[in-house]
Amino acid sequence: MNKLLITLVMLDISTGANAFTRDMNHESRNIVAGVSDSREGAMRKGQDFATNLKSESPSRLKRTLGIYEYGMKTNTIKVDDSRIKIDEFSTASGQVKYRAVVNVDYSYDKYLSDNR
């Protein structure tokens, strides 16, 4: 009887050591997609970048978005939405340039240990 009780207690302890909670994270990030001499050129670069993000694999998205988080399940990363903003700026020589900034909304699962 004592052996059975000890076995049950050890089983309960070892099961508790492997308990995890799934947490869905939603984040956004701004990424410069390119610079152009025209507003239209910058918009094309931003659209191309946003389209390519949608088709990237989860492991490639992890690198592109710069996500490095403990417990993250890489295969769950996905792009939810993206928006393009065009910034106008001037170079040191006085030339006007246009920068495409893509705001990417993305999500991924993260597993947290329940052991505290």
C-alpha positions as CSV (number, residue, x, y, z in Angstrom):
1,M,0.0,0.0,0.0
2,N,2.8,2.4,0.9
3,K,4.5,1.7,-2.5
4,L,1.3,2.5,-4.3
5,L,0.9,5.8,-2.4
6,I,4.5,6.8,-3.1
7,T,4.1,6.0,-6.8
8,L,0.9,8.1,-7.0
9,V,2.6,11.0,-5.3
10,M,5.7,10.8,-7.6
11,L,3.4,10.6,-10.6
12,D,1.5,13.7,-9.5
13,I,4.8,15.6,-9.0
14,S,6.2,14.6,-12.3
15,T,3.0,15.4,-14.1
16,G,2.8,18.9,-12.5
17,A,6.4,19.6,-13.6
18,N,5.4,19.3,-17.3
19,A,2.2,21.5,-17.1
20,F,2.1,24.3,-19.7
21,T,-0.4,27.1,-20.5
22,R,-0.9,28.2,-24.1
23,D,-1.0,32.0,-24.6
24,M,-1.9,33.7,-27.9
25,N,0.2,36.9,-28.5
26,H,-0.8,39.7,-30.9
27,E,1.8,42.3,-31.7
28,S,2.7,44.8,-34.4
29,R,5.9,46.1,-35.8
30,N,7.0,48.8,-38.3
31,I,9.4,47.7,-41.0
32,V,11.0,49.9,-43.6
33,A,10.3,48.2,-46.9
34,G,12.4,50.5,-49.1
35,V,13.2,54.0,-50.3
36,S,12.3,55.4,-53.7
37,D,12.6,58.7,-55.6
38,S,8.8,58.8,-56.1
39,R,5.8,58.3,-53.8
40,E,4.4,55.6,-56.3
41,G,7.7,53.7,-56.3
42,A,7.7,53.6,-52.5
43,M,4.1,52.4,-52.4
44,R,5.0,49.6,-54.8
45,K,7.9,48.6,-52.6
46,G,5.6,48.6,-49.6
47,Q,2.9,46.5,-51.3
48,D,5.4,44.0,-52.6
49,F,6.9,43.7,-49.1
50,A,3.5,43.2,-47.5
51,T,2.5,40.6,-50.1
52,N,5.7,38.7,-49.6
53,L,5.2,38.6,-45.9
54,K,1.8,36.9,-46.3
55,S,3.4,34.1,-48.2
56,E,6.5,33.5,-46.0
57,S,7.0,30.4,-43.9
58,P,6.6,30.8,-40.1
59,S,10.4,30.2,-39.6
60,R,11.2,32.9,-42.2
61,L,8.6,35.3,-40.6
62,K,10.3,34.8,-37.2
63,R,13.6,36.1,-38.7
64,T,11.9,38.9,-40.8
65,L,9.9,40.2,-37.8
66,G,12.7,39.7,-35.3
67,I,10.7,37.6,-32.9
68,Y,12.9,36.0,-30.3
69,E,10.8,34.9,-27.3
70,Y,11.2,32.0,-25.0
71,G,8.4,29.4,-25.3
72,M,7.2,30.6,-28.7
73,K,5.9,28.0,-31.1
74,T,7.5,29.0,-34.4
75,N,5.0,27.2,-36.6
76,T,2.1,29.3,-35.3
77,I,3.4,32.7,-36.5
78,K,1.1,34.3,-39.0
79,V,0.5,37.8,-40.4
80,D,-2.9,39.1,-39.5
81,D,-2.9,42.4,-41.3
82,S,-0.6,45.1,-42.7
83,R,-0.7,48.8,-43.5
84,I,1.6,50.9,-45.6
85,K,2.6,54.4,-44.7
86,I,4.8,56.6,-47.0
87,D,7.2,59.0,-45.3
88,E,8.7,61.9,-47.2
89,F,12.2,63.0,-46.2
90,S,15.2,64.9,-47.5
91,T,18.7,63.6,-47.8
92,A,21.8,65.7,-46.7
93,S,22.2,66.8,-50.3
94,G,18.6,68.1,-50.4
95,Q,17.0,65.4,-52.5
96,V,13.5,64.4,-51.6
97,K,13.0,60.7,-51.1
98,Y,10.0,58.5,-50.1
99,R,10.2,55.7,-47.6
100,A,7.7,52.8,-47.4
101,V,7.0,51.8,-43.8
102,V,4.9,48.7,-43.4
103,N,3.0,48.2,-40.1
104,V,2.6,44.5,-39.7
105,D,0.1,43.0,-37.2
106,Y,1.0,39.4,-36.4
107,S,0.2,36.7,-33.9
108,Y,1.7,33.5,-32.5
109,D,1.3,31.0,-29.7
110,K,3.5,30.9,-26.7
111,Y,3.7,28.1,-24.1
112,L,4.3,29.1,-20.6
113,S,5.2,26.7,-17.8
114,D,2.6,26.5,-15.0
115,N,5.4,25.8,-12.5
116,R,6.1,28.8,-10.4
